[in-house]
Each structure stands twice: as structure tokens, then as C-alpha cells.
Amino acid sequence: MMRLTRRGLLAGGTVATLLGARKPRAAELARLMPLTPPRPAPDIVFHTADGAAKRITDYAGKPVLVNLWATWCPPCVAELPSLAAFARTLAPDGIRVLPVSADRGGAKTVEAFYAAHAIATAVEETVFHRQQFLAATAEPACNIQMRCYRTAVDCRLHDIRGGWAAAQDATSYVASVALARELRSAGSNGIVYASARHRGGECLAAFFPDVVARCVQTQHFIYHWDGQRIAQVMKVSEMPRP
């Protein structure tokens, strides 16, 4: 196993992550109605991070809070640190918090929480990946609303800046995924690495939600996709009114 230096570079520091998001509309909230009378939950099958198959009925007779989420749902991702803290609060009372991802990519899709040390880096990283998606799906010109979430990380992280070139290849994630899985299985909290899209920028991948503080929404942006690339990034600000 390769030896890495553990450094708390971002300990107590501020990091930012940009995700598309919006507040739920009142009409959408009005459609959320509790089941009356309550009905048993469907006996769905899901898999744990280590690949073990589980069923909802495995928790029959036990108090369980099931949270359905996905990486493409920005509010879902933003609430994960709070959900982890909530789970610790409920644990002494025997209540289990069960987050179930709806992502189709399996465990590899949800193994890390990515963020940048600076907003400029978060912008460049998300512009690159959003461009890849929009080009692959041949999307017409459009504007995309983006939100910046501020959080903090206070723990020791593996630092691969300045080395491990294969794990920081800008065109392939094969080596980086293998390294991340090795470190995570060994108990690492996550890694700090150089941004591949923003020269001088720094990013982190946190392997566990409880090492990330609660996320707070900050700045709003609009990414303008012209049909070929994201040509403009515009910052949204509120106009003062009397």
C-alpha cells in the first residue's frame, strides 16, 4: 500500500461546492400528502456501500427514518451533513436513519462529497462537467441556475497535491477511483488534490458525510450554454428596493 502524508490542510477552513438548485414551489409542496391510513412500506431491495443486499423488511418492527436522495438533487446533497448529525442524535434512542440513493450508477456514484477551496475553482470544475453533460445530450442553448453551498471540513485528509500524477489525470478517473477506494477502505476521511480545471485551485473529496459541516446556501449563478459550450457565467444579485 502506498504511503501518503496526512495533512489537515482544510481543517476548519471554508470550502465551496456549486450545484444546480431551486426552492420547491408552493404548488409542489401542496401535493405532498401523508398516507391516511398509513400503509406498509414497499419491500424494496437496496445495496449497502460494501455491496450487501438489504430489504426494507429487514427493519420491520424497528423505528427507521428512510431518506430517499440522489447526487443529481442539490438540496439532497446539501442536507447530508445535517442528516448524519441527526442520525447520531437519534442513535441512543434506537432510531436508525437509512439514506437510500436513487442514483443508477451504484455505490461508486455516491462514495464522495466533492468541494473546492474557492468559489472560482468550484465554478471552473462545474462548468467543465456540466459542459460534458450538455454536449453529450445535445442540449439546445439554455440558461442554468446554479447555487453555491458553503461548508467546512475539520479533520485530517490525505494530501496528494504535488504527486500521484496518475490519480490526478485530467482525462481519466481510473487511477483516482482506485486510490480513493483503497484509502476509504483503510479509514481515510478523504483526499485533498489539485484542481484539474483551475490552475492553482484546490479541491477535496470527503469520503464520509459526518466530516462535512452543515451546508449553507450563498451565492447564485447562471451558466449560459450556447449549444456548444458554457460561454458565460453570470452572478445573480438582489437589487435593493425602497
C-alpha positions as CSV (number, residue, x, y, z in Angstrom):
1,M,0.0,0.0,0.0
2,M,1.4,3.4,-0.9
3,R,2.2,5.8,1.9
4,L,0.6,9.2,1.8
5,T,1.2,12.1,4.1
6,R,-1.9,13.0,6.1
7,R,-2.4,16.8,6.5
8,G,-5.3,18.8,7.8
9,L,-4.9,21.5,5.1
10,L,-8.5,22.4,5.1
11,A,-9.1,21.9,8.8
12,G,-11.6,24.5,10.0
13,G,-11.3,26.2,6.6
14,T,-14.1,27.1,4.3
15,V,-14.9,25.2,1.1
16,A,-17.5,25.8,-1.6
17,T,-19.4,23.5,-3.9
18,L,-21.6,24.6,-6.7
19,L,-24.8,22.7,-7.5
20,G,-27.9,23.5,-9.5
21,A,-30.8,24.1,-7.2
22,R,-34.0,25.9,-6.6
23,K,-36.5,26.2,-3.7
24,P,-39.6,24.0,-4.0
25,R,-42.7,25.8,-5.3
26,A,-45.7,26.1,-3.1
27,A,-47.8,24.1,-5.6
28,E,-45.3,21.2,-5.4
29,L,-45.4,21.3,-1.6
30,A,-49.2,21.2,-1.6
31,R,-49.1,17.9,-3.5
32,L,-47.2,16.3,-0.6
33,M,-49.9,14.5,1.4
34,P,-49.5,11.9,4.2
35,L,-51.0,8.5,3.6
36,T,-54.2,8.1,5.5
37,P,-54.4,5.4,6.8
38,P,-50.7,4.6,6.8
39,R,-49.7,1.7,4.6
40,P,-46.6,-0.7,4.9
41,A,-43.6,0.5,3.0
42,P,-42.9,-1.4,-0.2
43,D,-40.4,-4.2,0.2
44,I,-37.7,-2.7,-1.9
45,V,-34.2,-4.2,-2.2
46,F,-31.1,-1.9,-1.9
47,H,-27.4,-2.4,-1.5
48,T,-25.0,-1.2,1.2
49,A,-21.7,0.5,0.4
50,D,-19.9,-2.9,0.6
51,G,-22.4,-4.4,-1.9
52,A,-24.5,-6.4,0.6
53,A,-28.2,-6.7,-0.4
54,K,-30.8,-5.5,2.1
55,R,-34.6,-5.3,2.1
56,I,-36.8,-2.8,3.8
57,T,-38.5,-5.7,5.6
58,D,-35.1,-6.4,7.3
59,Y,-36.0,-3.4,9.5
60,A,-39.6,-4.5,10.3
61,G,-40.6,-3.6,13.8
62,K,-37.8,-1.1,14.3
63,P,-38.0,2.7,14.1
64,V,-36.4,3.7,10.9
65,L,-36.2,7.1,9.1
66,V,-35.8,6.4,5.4
67,N,-34.3,9.3,3.4
68,L,-34.5,8.9,-0.4
69,W,-31.9,11.1,-2.2
70,A,-29.7,11.3,-5.3
71,T,-26.5,13.1,-6.3
72,W,-28.4,15.0,-9.0
73,C,-30.6,16.5,-6.3
74,P,-28.6,19.5,-4.9
75,P,-30.8,20.0,-1.8
76,C,-30.4,16.3,-1.0
77,V,-26.6,16.5,-1.2
78,A,-26.6,19.7,0.9
79,E,-28.6,18.2,3.7
80,L,-26.4,15.0,4.1
81,P,-24.1,16.5,6.8
82,S,-27.2,17.5,8.8
83,L,-28.7,14.1,8.2
84,A,-25.5,12.5,9.6
85,A,-25.7,14.7,12.7
86,F,-29.4,13.8,13.1
87,A,-28.5,10.1,12.9
88,R,-26.1,10.5,15.8
89,T,-28.7,12.3,17.8
90,L,-31.3,9.5,17.2
91,A,-29.0,6.6,17.7
92,P,-29.2,6.4,21.6
93,D,-33.0,6.0,21.2
94,G,-32.6,3.1,18.9
95,I,-33.8,5.0,15.8
96,R,-31.9,4.2,12.6
97,V,-31.5,6.7,9.7
98,L,-31.4,4.9,6.4
99,P,-30.3,7.1,3.4
100,V,-31.1,5.3,0.1
101,S,-29.7,6.7,-3.1
102,A,-31.8,6.6,-6.3
103,D,-28.7,7.0,-8.5
104,R,-28.3,4.4,-11.2
105,G,-24.5,4.3,-11.1
106,G,-24.3,2.2,-7.9
107,A,-22.1,2.8,-4.9
108,K,-19.3,4.4,-7.0
109,T,-21.6,7.4,-7.7
110,V,-22.2,8.3,-4.1
111,E,-18.8,7.5,-2.5
112,A,-17.5,11.0,-2.1
113,F,-18.6,14.6,-1.4
114,Y,-16.7,17.0,-3.7
115,A,-15.9,20.6,-3.0
116,A,-13.4,23.3,-3.9
117,H,-11.5,25.6,-1.6
118,A,-12.5,28.7,-3.5
119,I,-15.6,29.7,-5.5
120,A,-13.6,30.4,-8.6
121,T,-12.4,26.8,-8.5
122,A,-15.8,25.4,-7.9
123,V,-17.1,27.4,-10.9
124,E,-14.4,26.1,-13.3
125,E,-14.9,22.5,-12.1
126,T,-18.7,22.6,-12.5
127,V,-18.5,24.4,-15.8
128,F,-16.3,21.6,-17.2
129,H,-18.5,18.8,-16.0
130,R,-21.8,20.5,-16.9
131,Q,-20.5,21.2,-20.4
132,Q,-19.6,17.5,-20.8
133,F,-23.2,16.5,-19.9
134,L,-24.9,19.2,-22.1
135,A,-22.7,18.3,-25.1
136,A,-23.3,14.5,-24.7
137,T,-27.1,15.1,-24.6
138,A,-27.1,17.7,-27.4
139,E,-28.9,20.2,-25.4
140,P,-30.1,23.4,-27.2
141,A,-29.0,26.8,-25.9
142,C,-30.2,27.5,-22.4
143,N,-29.5,29.2,-19.0
144,I,-28.8,27.0,-16.0
145,Q,-29.4,28.2,-12.4
146,M,-26.6,27.3,-10.0
147,R,-26.2,27.7,-6.3
148,C,-23.1,27.8,-4.2
149,Y,-23.1,26.0,-0.9
150,R,-20.6,26.9,1.8
151,T,-19.4,24.3,4.3
152,A,-16.4,23.5,6.4
153,V,-14.2,20.4,7.0
154,D,-12.4,19.9,10.3
155,C,-10.5,16.6,10.0
156,R,-7.3,15.1,8.7
157,L,-7.2,14.4,5.0
158,H,-4.7,12.6,2.7
159,D,-2.9,15.2,0.6
160,I,-1.9,14.1,-3.0
161,R,-1.0,17.5,-4.3
162,G,2.3,17.6,-6.0
163,G,2.5,13.9,-6.7
164,W,0.5,10.8,-7.7
165,A,0.1,12.1,-11.2
166,A,-2.0,9.2,-12.4
167,A,-4.5,9.8,-9.7
168,Q,-4.8,13.4,-10.8
169,D,-5.1,12.7,-14.6
170,A,-7.5,15.3,-16.0
171,T,-8.7,12.8,-18.7
172,S,-9.1,9.6,-16.8
173,Y,-10.6,8.7,-13.4
174,V,-9.5,5.1,-13.3
175,A,-6.4,5.6,-11.0
176,S,-8.2,8.2,-8.8
177,V,-11.2,5.9,-8.2
178,A,-8.9,3.0,-7.3
179,L,-6.8,5.2,-4.9
180,A,-9.9,6.7,-3.3
181,R,-11.4,3.2,-2.7
182,E,-8.2,1.9,-1.2
183,L,-7.9,4.9,1.2
184,R,-11.6,4.8,2.1
185,S,-11.5,1.1,3.0
186,A,-8.4,1.9,5.2
187,G,-10.4,4.5,7.1
188,S,-9.3,7.7,5.4
189,N,-11.6,10.7,5.8
190,G,-10.9,11.9,2.2
191,I,-8.3,13.5,0.0
192,V,-7.0,17.0,-1.0
193,Y,-6.0,17.3,-4.6
194,A,-5.1,20.0,-7.2
195,S,-7.9,21.1,-9.4
196,A,-7.6,19.9,-13.0
197,R,-9.7,22.7,-14.3
198,H,-8.5,25.8,-12.4
199,R,-4.7,26.4,-12.2
200,G,-3.7,26.8,-8.6
201,G,-7.1,25.7,-7.3
202,E,-7.5,23.0,-4.6
203,C,-10.3,20.5,-4.2
204,L,-11.3,17.8,-1.7
205,A,-13.2,14.6,-1.8
206,A,-14.7,13.7,1.6
207,F,-15.5,10.0,2.0
208,F,-18.0,10.3,4.8
209,P,-20.8,12.9,5.4
210,D,-20.0,13.4,9.1
211,V,-16.7,15.1,8.3
212,V,-18.5,17.8,6.4
213,A,-20.3,20.6,8.3
214,R,-23.8,21.7,7.6
215,C,-24.1,23.4,4.2
216,V,-25.3,27.0,3.9
217,Q,-26.5,28.4,0.6
218,T,-24.7,31.5,-0.5
219,Q,-24.2,33.0,-4.0
220,H,-26.4,32.3,-7.0
221,F,-25.1,32.0,-10.6
222,I,-26.4,31.5,-14.1
223,Y,-24.4,29.4,-16.6
224,H,-25.2,30.3,-20.2
225,W,-24.9,27.3,-22.5
226,D,-24.9,28.5,-26.2
227,G,-25.4,25.0,-27.6
228,Q,-21.6,24.2,-27.8
229,R,-20.1,25.5,-24.6
230,I,-20.9,27.4,-21.4
231,A,-20.0,30.8,-22.8
232,Q,-20.8,33.0,-19.8
233,V,-21.1,32.7,-16.1
234,M,-23.2,35.4,-14.5
235,K,-23.5,36.2,-10.9
236,V,-27.0,36.9,-9.6
237,S,-27.5,39.6,-7.0
238,E,-30.6,41.2,-5.4
239,M,-31.4,44.7,-6.5
240,P,-32.1,47.0,-3.4
241,R,-35.6,48.3,-3.3
242,P,-37.1,51.1,-1.2
